Amino acid sequence: MGKIIAYLENFGKKHHLETLTDEAGNVLIKKPATKGNESAKTVALQSHIDMVGEKNKDTVHNFDTDPIELYVDGDWVKARGTTLGADNGIGVAAMLAVLASGDVEHSNLECLFTVDEEIGLLGALALKKDFLTADVLLNLDSGDDNELLIGCAGGIDTVAIFDYTEEKIPQDYFCFKISVGGLHGGHSGEDIDKGFGNANKILTRYLWHLHQTSDLRLCHIDGGNKRNAIAREAFAIGAVPYKDKEKIRVDLNILIAEIEKEILAKEPNLYLTLESEVPQNLCIDKSTSDRLLKVLYACPHGVIAMSNEIKGLVATSTNLASVKMLTNNKIQVVTSQRSSIESAKFDIMQAVECLFQLAGATEIMHEEGYLGWNPNPNSEILKIATENYRHLFNEEPRIKAIHAGLECGLFVEKYPKLDLISFGPNILSLHSPSEKVQISSVAKFWKLLLEVLKNIK
């Protein structure tokens, strides 16, 4: 992150533009209005500079040091084995292009590059109330070029810690590794209603069955990565009596057939593999593994409620994001709750917390949440953008709210008079290695951005 911040600061200096960096690392680059637009409303363009670093299991990649390997496939830009970073790199690129250009017509500009959006909108949370002076804000963090966004969900994370002791595995036990993968994954807000599988839930389903029918000893469990991504891969190492060696293979085949009936249309690349593992000496104590499997099996994942106001919009959801073995004999379970209704967000958060309490979690924490963005259908900038879209493309844009989290709600909280919308090009499969951005759509997005900037008076 520090290297990107330094790049932006140098960019501002290179182009002789006023550049400010706050304590959180948010960078603000200001550009004076073009001739004739000095008295128009000041406009802020905003994107975040961090990305979700997800990679396929067989991809060797260090997100801190290795470049994203890009390639063009028809009308799409993709990455090999990793997330692309179009979320929100394409918005950042558009802002830099406006700042560098000498022929884009605009009023006084404030280009805000925020940090740590993907781990909880931390940059936007840290903004001081005097950092921006703009009257209008264009958030460039959307993923559908036919849409103008005017609302989003708020969110909060619930994290539980389970302490365990180690026990010896009895003699004559067969050690195995069960892996789940090939799932679509995706954004835990945008894709939560798509019917995609969650690797943590599928893995637990198998382990719970073994726990019920055999003397399962759980040695290791690992699933999912990011709080805002649906788990694509998970695995566990366990042991059962040798007499059950063939039985667990038969049980897996039965489960595969069941899962395929349920989600194969959505998850054609799903795989579950069972293989022998080198003999293990120690496992998680029986009491903790029992409680852990119970809570993972019972923990809700997916849509909790649909909106009563906006047809087809998810109102409330929760994501069983990750399960990780930590040092000092601790297991961490991360979940993420979203809702466009603040009370509903806290309701599902408390329900998940109660479940962890019943399971005897040693510690339960809630990461700092963020507010949703309430739609304003009478927004002046919405009217301008709608008219410009209609004029440019001879069609009506879809005006909608989304179930993902945007920084807009926090901007409105800090700057109540700010008038804002969000839009962007077509980006598919966000937060997964299948992420891609459409080249022709970027041209459409750029055309709309220039027209809106020109017509803010």
WOWO-V215729 format. One record per backbone hydrogen bond with DSSP energy under -0.5 kcal/mol. CO is the residue of the C=O (numbers start at 1). NH is the residue of the N-H. If there is no record, write none. Layout:
BEGIN
[[CO	NH] [CO	NH]]
END
This chain:
BEGIN
[[1	5] [2	6] [3	7] [4	8] [5	9] [6	10] [7	11] [8	12] [9	13] [10	14] [11	15] [12	17] [13	16] [18	30] [20	28] [22	25] [26	22] [27	113] [28	20] [28	30] [29	111] [31	109] [34	37] [37	40] [42	135] [42	136] [43	110] [44	138] [45	112] [46	140] [47	114] [51	53] [52	54] [54	83] [56	59] [58	60] [59	61] [61	63] [62	65] [62	66] [68	70] [69	80] [71	78] [73	76] [75	439] [76	73] [77	437] [78	71] [79	81] [81	56] [85	89] [86	88] [86	90] [86	91] [88	91] [88	92] [89	93] [90	94] [91	95] [92	96] [93	97] [94	98] [95	99] [96	100] [97	101] [103	105] [106	34] [108	43] [109	31] [110	45] [110	112] [111	29] [111	113] [112	47] [112	114] [113	27] [114	49] [115	123] [116	122] [117	120] [117	121] [121	125] [122	126] [123	127] [124	127] [128	131] [135	419] [136	44] [137	139] [137	421] [138	46] [139	423] [143	427] [144	147] [146	398] [148	400] [149	422] [151	402] [152	373] [154	339] [155	370] [156	337] [157	367] [158	335] [159	365] [160	333] [161	362] [161	363] [162	331] [165	285] [167	283] [172	242] [173	175] [174	240] [175	277] [176	238] [177	275] [178	236] [179	273] [180	234] [181	271] [186	230] [187	191] [189	192] [191	194] [191	196] [197	199] [198	202] [199	203] [200	204] [201	205] [202	206] [203	207] [204	208] [205	209] [206	210] [207	211] [208	212] [209	213] [210	214] [214	216] [216	218] [217	219] [217	239] [218	284] [220	237] [222	235] [223	323] [226	229] [228	188] [231	199] [232	183] [233	224] [234	180] [235	222] [236	178] [237	219] [237	220] [238	176] [239	217] [240	174] [241	244] [242	245] [244	248] [245	249] [246	250] [247	251] [248	252] [249	253] [250	254] [251	255] [252	256] [253	257] [254	258] [255	259] [256	260] [257	261] [258	262] [259	263] [260	264] [263	266] [263	267] [267	270] [271	181] [273	179] [275	177] [281	169] [283	167] [285	289] [286	290] [287	291] [288	292] [289	293] [290	294] [291	295] [292	296] [293	297] [294	298] [295	299] [302	318] [305	315] [305	316] [309	311] [310	313] [313	307] [315	340] [316	304] [316	305] [317	338] [318	302] [319	321] [319	336] [322	334] [323	223] [324	326] [324	332] [326	330] [329	164] [330	326] [331	162] [332	324] [333	160] [334	321] [334	322] [335	158] [336	319] [337	156] [338	317] [339	154] [340	342] [341	345] [342	346] [343	347] [344	348] [345	349] [346	350] [347	351] [348	352] [349	353] [350	354] [351	355] [352	356] [353	357] [354	358] [355	359] [356	361] [357	360] [363	161] [365	159] [370	155] [372	374] [373	152] [376	379] [379	383] [380	384] [381	385] [382	386] [383	387] [384	388] [385	389] [386	390] [387	391] [388	392] [389	393] [390	394] [397	399] [398	148] [398	400] [400	150] [400	151] [402	153] [404	153] [404	406] [406	409] [407	410] [407	411] [408	412] [409	413] [410	414] [411	415] [415	418] [418	420] [419	137] [421	139] [422	149] [423	142] [425	427] [426	438] [428	436] [429	432] [432	435] [435	79] [436	428] [437	77] [438	442] [439	443] [440	444] [441	445] [442	446] [443	447] [444	448] [445	449] [446	450] [447	451] [448	452] [449	453] [450	454] [451	455] [452	456] [453	456] [455	457]]
END
